[in-house]
Amino acid sequence: MLSRLKKISLGNWILIGMLLGLIVGLLLNFYVTDPFIKDIVLMNNVFYLGGNLFIKLMKMLVVPLVFFSIVVGVASISDIRTIGSIGGTTILIYLITTALAVTIALMIGMYIQPGAGLHMSDIGGASNLTINQTMTDTILNLVPDNPFSSLATGDMLPVIIFGLLIGIILAKLREETETFNKIFTEGNKIMMEMTSIVMKFAPIGVFCLMARTFGGLGFDGMLPLGKYVVCVLIGLAIQGFVIYPSLLVLFTRLNPIKFFKRFFSVMFFAFSSSTSNATIPLNMEKLHEMGVSRDVSSFTIPLGATINMDGTAIMQGVAVMFAAQAYGIDLGTSALLTVIFTAVMASVGTAGIPSVGLVTLTMVFNSVGLPVQAIGVIFGIDHILDMFRTAINVTGDAICTIIVSFRNKAIDLDIYNGKKPPEEEKHIM
């Protein structure tokens, strides 16, 4: 029995925690009438402590994790200068598709309004707030007056800019700053390990957060959660089967149906593994079978697994609208632009491992002042959505790679169109 329990993945444990929390919360709401047991002992102590302790652990990770990840991520792509136009084009396409993804997600969230009717303010939090500032202030706030103060207070936009600048300088002075570069690389490894440790407590935290939420809201809280899932899936479908094929046709005139027929096995593997990193070898091999030069894919695919997180950006965009609507917070235009910018920058430092997007989601929430407690409501179902968005992430990596290969004459169109089998290629770099 114990051996079987050990075989259950963390994602499934989180899902179990969500379901148990949902059931316990509903039972408390409808069948426990003693206010001492329900409110004082459970809702305001046990569940409150367990849920908020996990949220604080998540918040503790955000600043150092994102800072180290962005510095290491930017510093690691210094070879772009030797690759020339391939590197520049790849990064530009990745950033544009991520910006499109989060914009689509925000628009879907505005239209469907997944958080409407949840009334999270009834169980604690902000309400009736307007988050907005002038565009001039938004731009000025990107530059920190004191970067160490921004790191200490968790002011994420200046932290991101400061991390980007350090990463660029480390990339430029690589041979002269090997020791400093090593410090950031090892710091990033430490933060990733700390993230893995904190995530082991996620099932307990999710159980407490769900039990407290639905213990106060009852069945009324279930519809918005279902609408949230629908919003994310719609956004992923639009990105994967509308945006990507459109870009492929626009820039290469290649048939996207032929791509999806041959790439489906990679999408299924990404779906089942929930990790972009594990899919890298299979992705590169499948692109080779489509006629793409390994010289290009060996650069663009690993880079995409690090900085191209369109599926995660969609989840974060929908989650922002979900939380804002649930707490009755009005996000102004500049706040939405801040969300887009922060989500794109977060994708640069988001590792291709399961559910790490939820950690950086805390950063996105902080960038516009949204209560991070709302993350607990959607945390439990993230494992299922993570499978879908990972499939979209790796699809985006492949589409962008084909576009870059086409622009640099590094794809055999006869192989792509099935007119001849793949063959060993001549190196282009």
C-alpha positions as CSV (number, residue, x, y, z in Angstrom):
1,M,0.0,0.0,0.0
2,L,2.8,2.4,1.0
3,S,4.7,1.6,-2.2
4,R,1.7,2.5,-4.3
5,L,1.3,5.8,-2.5
6,K,5.0,6.6,-3.2
7,K,4.4,6.1,-6.9
8,I,1.7,8.8,-7.1
9,S,3.2,11.9,-8.8
10,L,3.2,15.3,-7.1
11,G,0.8,16.6,-9.7
12,N,-1.7,13.9,-8.8
13,W,-1.2,14.5,-5.1
14,I,-2.0,18.2,-5.7
15,L,-5.2,17.2,-7.6
16,I,-6.1,14.9,-4.7
17,G,-5.6,17.7,-2.3
18,M,-7.8,20.0,-4.3
19,L,-10.6,17.4,-4.5
20,L,-10.5,16.6,-0.8
21,G,-10.4,20.3,0.1
22,L,-13.4,20.9,-2.2
23,I,-15.3,18.1,-0.5
24,V,-14.4,19.0,3.0
25,G,-15.2,22.7,2.3
26,L,-18.7,21.8,0.9
27,L,-19.4,19.5,3.9
28,L,-18.4,22.3,6.3
29,N,-20.6,24.7,4.4
30,F,-23.8,22.6,4.5
31,Y,-23.5,20.2,7.4
32,V,-21.4,21.8,10.2
33,T,-23.4,24.3,12.1
34,D,-21.3,24.7,15.2
35,P,-19.5,28.1,14.7
36,F,-16.7,27.2,17.2
37,I,-15.7,24.1,15.2
38,K,-16.4,25.5,11.7
39,D,-15.1,29.1,12.0
40,I,-12.8,29.4,15.0
41,V,-11.1,26.0,14.9
42,L,-11.1,25.1,11.2
43,M,-11.7,28.0,8.9
44,N,-9.8,30.7,10.8
45,N,-7.0,28.6,12.3
46,V,-6.2,25.2,10.8
47,F,-7.1,25.9,7.2
48,Y,-6.1,29.6,7.4
49,L,-2.7,28.6,8.8
50,G,-2.0,25.8,6.4
51,G,-3.1,27.7,3.3
52,N,-1.4,31.0,4.1
53,L,1.8,29.3,5.3
54,F,2.1,27.7,1.8
55,I,1.3,31.0,0.1
56,K,4.1,32.7,2.2
57,L,6.5,30.0,1.1
58,M,5.6,30.6,-2.5
59,K,6.1,34.3,-2.1
60,M,9.5,33.7,-0.4
61,L,10.7,32.0,-3.5
62,V,9.6,34.5,-6.1
63,V,12.1,37.3,-6.0
64,P,15.3,35.2,-5.8
65,L,14.0,32.5,-8.1
66,V,13.1,35.0,-10.9
67,F,16.2,37.1,-10.4
68,F,18.7,34.2,-10.6
69,S,16.7,32.6,-13.5
70,I,16.6,35.7,-15.6
71,V,20.3,36.5,-15.1
72,V,21.3,32.9,-15.9
73,G,18.9,32.7,-18.8
74,V,20.1,35.9,-20.5
75,A,23.8,35.2,-19.8
76,S,23.5,31.7,-21.3
77,I,22.6,33.0,-24.8
78,S,25.8,34.9,-25.5
79,D,26.5,32.7,-28.5
80,I,23.8,34.7,-30.3
81,R,26.5,37.0,-31.6
82,T,28.2,34.0,-33.4
83,I,24.9,32.7,-34.7
84,G,23.8,36.1,-36.0
85,S,20.4,36.5,-37.5
86,I,19.2,33.1,-36.3
87,G,19.5,34.0,-32.7
88,G,18.0,37.4,-33.0
89,T,15.1,36.2,-35.2
90,T,14.4,33.3,-32.8
91,I,14.2,35.4,-29.7
92,L,12.1,38.0,-31.4
93,I,9.6,35.4,-32.6
94,Y,9.5,33.8,-29.1
95,L,8.8,37.1,-27.3
96,I,6.2,38.1,-29.9
97,T,4.2,34.9,-29.6
98,T,4.4,35.0,-25.8
99,A,3.0,38.6,-25.9
100,L,0.2,37.5,-28.2
101,A,-0.6,34.6,-25.9
102,V,-1.0,36.6,-22.8
103,T,-3.0,39.3,-24.7
104,I,-5.4,36.7,-26.0
105,A,-5.8,35.3,-22.5
106,L,-6.6,38.7,-21.1
107,M,-9.2,39.3,-23.8
108,I,-10.8,35.9,-23.2
109,G,-10.9,36.6,-19.4
110,M,-12.5,40.0,-20.0
111,Y,-15.2,38.4,-22.2
112,I,-16.0,35.2,-20.3
113,Q,-15.3,36.7,-16.8
114,P,-14.3,33.5,-15.0
115,G,-14.0,35.1,-11.6
116,A,-17.3,36.9,-11.7
117,G,-19.6,35.7,-8.9
118,L,-16.9,34.2,-6.8
119,H,-16.7,37.1,-4.3
120,M,-13.4,36.2,-2.8
121,S,-13.5,39.4,-0.8
122,D,-16.2,37.8,1.4
123,I,-13.6,35.4,2.8
124,G,-10.8,38.0,3.1
125,G,-8.9,40.2,0.6
126,A,-9.2,43.4,-1.3
127,S,-12.3,44.6,-3.1
128,N,-13.6,47.5,-5.1
129,L,-10.1,48.6,-6.0
130,T,-8.9,50.2,-9.2
131,I,-5.3,49.5,-10.2
132,N,-4.1,52.0,-12.8
133,Q,-1.3,54.5,-13.4
134,T,-0.2,56.6,-16.3
135,M,1.9,55.1,-19.0
136,T,4.8,57.5,-18.1
137,D,4.8,56.2,-14.6
138,T,4.7,52.6,-15.8
139,I,7.8,53.2,-17.9
140,L,9.7,55.1,-15.2
141,N,8.9,52.4,-12.7
142,L,10.8,49.9,-14.9
143,V,14.1,51.4,-13.7
144,P,14.9,50.9,-10.1
145,D,16.1,53.8,-7.9
146,N,17.8,51.3,-5.7
147,P,17.9,47.7,-7.1
148,F,18.6,46.2,-3.7
149,S,15.5,48.0,-2.3
150,S,13.4,46.5,-5.1
151,L,14.8,43.1,-4.3
152,A,14.0,43.5,-0.7
153,T,10.4,44.8,-1.3
154,G,9.6,42.4,-4.1
155,D,9.0,45.2,-6.7
156,M,9.2,42.8,-9.6
157,L,9.4,45.0,-12.7
158,P,12.6,46.7,-11.5
159,V,14.0,43.3,-10.4
160,I,13.4,41.9,-13.9
161,I,15.1,44.9,-15.6
162,F,18.1,44.7,-13.2
163,G,18.4,41.0,-13.8
164,L,18.3,41.5,-17.6
165,L,21.0,44.1,-17.4
166,I,23.3,41.9,-15.3
167,G,22.6,38.9,-17.7
168,I,23.6,41.0,-20.7
169,I,26.8,42.2,-19.1
170,L,27.7,38.7,-17.9
171,A,27.2,37.5,-21.5
172,K,29.4,40.3,-22.8
173,L,32.2,39.8,-20.2
174,R,31.9,36.1,-20.0
175,E,35.7,35.3,-19.8
176,E,36.3,38.1,-17.3
177,T,33.4,37.3,-15.0
178,E,33.5,33.5,-14.8
179,T,33.4,33.5,-11.0
180,F,30.4,35.9,-10.8
181,N,28.7,33.9,-13.5
182,K,29.2,30.7,-11.6
183,I,27.7,32.3,-8.5
184,F,24.5,33.1,-10.3
185,T,24.4,29.6,-12.0
186,E,24.8,27.9,-8.6
187,G,22.3,30.3,-7.0
188,N,19.8,29.4,-9.7
189,K,20.3,25.7,-9.0
190,I,19.8,26.3,-5.3
191,M,16.5,28.2,-5.9
192,M,15.2,25.5,-8.3
193,E,15.9,22.9,-5.5
194,M,14.2,25.0,-2.9
195,T,11.3,25.3,-5.3
196,S,11.1,21.6,-5.6
197,I,11.1,21.2,-1.8
198,V,8.4,23.8,-1.3
199,M,6.2,22.2,-4.0
200,K,6.2,19.0,-2.0
201,F,4.0,20.8,0.5
202,A,1.6,21.9,-2.2
203,P,-1.0,19.2,-1.7
204,I,-1.4,20.2,2.0
205,G,-1.5,23.9,1.1
206,V,-4.0,23.4,-1.7
207,F,-6.2,21.3,0.6
208,C,-6.4,24.0,3.2
209,L,-6.9,26.8,0.7
210,M,-9.7,24.9,-1.1
211,A,-11.4,23.8,2.1
212,R,-11.4,27.4,3.5
213,T,-12.6,28.9,0.2
214,F,-15.5,26.5,-0.4
215,G,-16.3,26.3,3.2
216,G,-17.3,29.9,2.9
217,L,-18.6,30.0,-0.6
218,G,-20.2,26.5,-1.2
219,F,-21.4,25.5,-4.7
220,D,-21.3,29.1,-5.8
221,G,-17.6,28.9,-6.1
222,M,-17.5,25.9,-8.4
223,L,-18.9,27.6,-11.5
224,P,-16.1,30.2,-11.7
225,L,-13.5,27.5,-11.3
226,G,-15.0,25.6,-14.3
227,K,-15.1,28.9,-16.3
228,Y,-11.4,29.4,-15.5
229,V,-10.6,26.0,-16.9
230,V,-12.6,26.7,-20.1
231,C,-10.9,30.1,-20.5
232,V,-7.4,28.6,-20.3
233,L,-8.3,25.7,-22.7
234,I,-9.9,28.2,-25.2
235,G,-6.7,30.4,-25.1
236,L,-4.5,27.3,-25.6
237,A,-6.6,26.1,-28.5
238,I,-6.4,29.6,-30.2
239,Q,-2.7,29.8,-29.7
240,G,-2.0,26.3,-30.9
241,F,-4.4,25.9,-33.8
242,V,-4.9,29.5,-35.0
243,I,-1.9,31.7,-34.1
244,Y,0.8,29.1,-34.8
245,P,-0.6,27.8,-38.1
246,S,-1.2,31.4,-39.2
247,L,2.4,32.3,-38.5
248,L,3.6,29.2,-40.4
249,V,1.6,30.1,-43.5
250,L,2.4,33.8,-43.3
251,F,6.2,33.4,-43.1
252,T,6.8,30.2,-45.0
253,R,3.6,29.3,-47.0
254,L,4.1,25.7,-45.7
255,N,1.1,23.5,-45.1
256,P,0.3,23.4,-41.3
257,I,-1.8,20.3,-41.6
258,K,1.3,18.3,-42.7
259,F,3.1,19.7,-39.7
260,F,0.5,18.6,-37.1
261,K,0.1,15.2,-38.7
262,R,3.8,14.5,-38.1
263,F,4.2,16.4,-34.9
264,F,1.2,14.9,-33.0
265,S,3.4,12.3,-31.3
266,V,5.6,15.0,-29.8
267,M,2.6,16.9,-28.6
268,F,1.3,13.8,-26.9
269,F,4.6,13.1,-25.2
270,A,4.8,16.7,-23.9
271,F,1.2,16.4,-22.7
272,S,1.9,13.2,-20.8
273,S,5.2,14.4,-19.3
274,S,4.3,18.0,-18.5
275,T,7.8,19.1,-19.1
276,S,9.3,21.0,-22.1
277,N,12.8,20.0,-21.1
278,A,12.2,16.3,-21.4
279,T,10.7,16.8,-24.8
280,I,13.7,18.5,-26.3
281,P,15.4,15.4,-27.9
282,L,12.1,14.1,-29.3
283,N,11.3,17.6,-30.7
284,M,14.6,18.0,-32.4
285,E,14.5,14.5,-33.9
286,K,11.0,15.1,-35.3
287,L,12.0,18.4,-36.8
288,H,15.0,16.6,-38.4
289,E,12.5,14.2,-40.0
290,M,10.7,17.2,-41.4
291,G,13.8,18.5,-43.0
292,V,15.0,21.1,-40.5
293,S,18.7,21.4,-40.0
294,R,20.0,20.1,-36.7
295,D,22.3,23.1,-36.5
296,V,19.3,25.4,-36.2
297,S,17.1,23.1,-34.0
298,S,19.9,22.4,-31.6
299,F,19.9,26.1,-30.7
300,T,16.3,27.1,-31.1
301,I,14.6,24.2,-29.3
302,P,16.6,24.3,-26.0
303,L,16.3,28.1,-26.0
304,G,12.5,27.8,-26.6
305,A,12.2,25.3,-23.7
306,T,13.7,28.1,-21.5
307,I,12.1,31.3,-22.8
308,N,9.1,30.4,-24.9
309,M,6.3,29.6,-22.5
310,D,3.2,30.7,-24.4
311,G,1.0,28.1,-22.6
312,T,2.1,29.4,-19.3
313,A,1.5,33.0,-20.4
314,I,-2.0,32.1,-21.3
315,M,-2.6,30.6,-17.9
316,Q,-1.2,33.6,-16.2
317,G,-3.3,36.0,-18.2
318,V,-6.5,34.2,-17.5
319,A,-5.5,33.8,-13.8
320,V,-5.0,37.6,-13.5
321,M,-8.5,38.3,-14.8
322,F,-9.9,35.5,-12.6
323,A,-8.4,37.0,-9.5
324,A,-9.2,40.6,-10.4
325,Q,-12.9,39.7,-11.0
326,A,-13.1,37.5,-7.9
327,Y,-11.8,40.3,-5.7
328,G,-13.7,43.1,-7.4
329,I,-10.5,44.8,-8.6
330,D,-10.7,47.0,-11.7
331,L,-7.4,46.6,-13.7
332,G,-6.7,49.7,-15.8
333,T,-5.0,49.8,-19.2
334,S,-1.5,50.4,-17.8
335,A,-2.0,47.5,-15.3
336,L,-2.9,45.2,-18.2
337,L,0.1,46.3,-20.2
338,T,2.2,45.6,-17.0
339,V,0.8,42.1,-16.9
340,I,1.7,41.5,-20.5
341,F,5.3,42.8,-20.0
342,T,5.8,40.9,-16.7
343,A,4.4,37.6,-18.2
344,V,6.7,37.9,-21.2
345,M,9.7,38.7,-19.0
346,A,8.8,35.9,-16.6
347,S,8.9,33.4,-19.5
348,V,12.6,34.2,-20.0
349,G,13.4,32.8,-16.6
350,T,10.8,30.1,-16.3
351,A,12.4,26.7,-16.3
352,G,10.7,23.9,-18.4
353,I,9.6,21.8,-15.5
354,P,6.1,20.9,-14.3
355,S,4.0,23.7,-12.6
356,V,6.9,26.2,-12.2
357,G,4.6,28.7,-13.9
358,L,2.5,28.9,-10.8
359,V,5.5,30.2,-8.9
360,T,6.1,33.0,-11.4
361,L,2.4,33.7,-11.4
362,T,3.0,35.1,-7.9
363,M,5.3,37.6,-9.5
364,V,2.7,38.6,-12.1
365,F,0.1,39.1,-9.4
366,N,2.6,41.2,-7.3
367,S,3.4,43.4,-10.3
368,V,-0.2,44.8,-10.3
369,G,-1.0,44.3,-6.6
370,L,-3.4,41.3,-6.9
371,P,-3.9,39.1,-3.8
372,V,-1.9,36.0,-4.2
373,Q,-4.4,34.0,-2.2
374,A,-6.4,33.5,-5.4
375,I,-3.7,31.3,-6.7
376,G,-4.7,28.7,-4.1
377,V,-8.1,28.3,-5.7
378,I,-6.7,27.4,-9.1
379,F,-3.6,25.6,-7.8
380,G,-5.3,22.2,-7.5
381,I,-6.4,21.9,-11.1
382,D,-3.1,23.3,-12.5
383,H,-1.6,19.8,-13.1
384,I,-4.2,19.0,-15.7
385,L,-3.9,22.4,-17.4
386,D,-0.1,22.1,-17.2
387,M,-0.3,19.0,-19.5
388,F,-2.2,21.0,-22.1
389,R,0.0,24.1,-22.0
390,T,3.2,22.1,-22.2
391,A,1.9,20.6,-25.4
392,I,1.3,24.1,-26.7
393,N,4.7,25.3,-25.5
394,V,6.7,22.6,-27.5
395,T,4.5,23.2,-30.5
396,G,5.4,26.8,-30.5
397,D,9.1,25.9,-30.2
398,A,8.8,23.7,-33.3
399,I,6.8,26.2,-35.4
400,C,9.2,29.0,-34.6
401,T,12.1,26.7,-35.5
402,I,10.6,26.0,-38.9
403,I,10.1,29.7,-39.5
404,V,13.7,30.5,-38.6
405,S,15.0,27.6,-40.7
406,F,13.0,28.7,-43.7
407,R,14.2,32.3,-43.4
408,N,17.8,31.0,-43.3
409,K,17.4,28.3,-46.0
410,A,18.1,25.6,-43.4
411,I,15.1,23.4,-44.2
412,D,14.7,20.9,-47.0
413,L,11.2,21.6,-48.4
414,D,11.0,18.3,-50.2
415,I,11.5,16.4,-47.0
416,Y,8.9,18.6,-45.2
417,N,6.4,17.9,-48.0
418,G,7.1,14.2,-47.9
419,K,8.7,14.0,-51.3
420,K,11.9,12.3,-50.0
421,P,13.1,10.9,-46.6
422,P,15.3,12.8,-44.2
423,E,19.1,12.6,-44.8
424,E,22.3,13.7,-43.2
425,E,22.8,17.4,-43.7
426,K,25.7,19.7,-44.3
427,H,26.3,22.0,-41.3
428,I,25.4,25.7,-41.9
429,M,27.3,27.2,-38.9
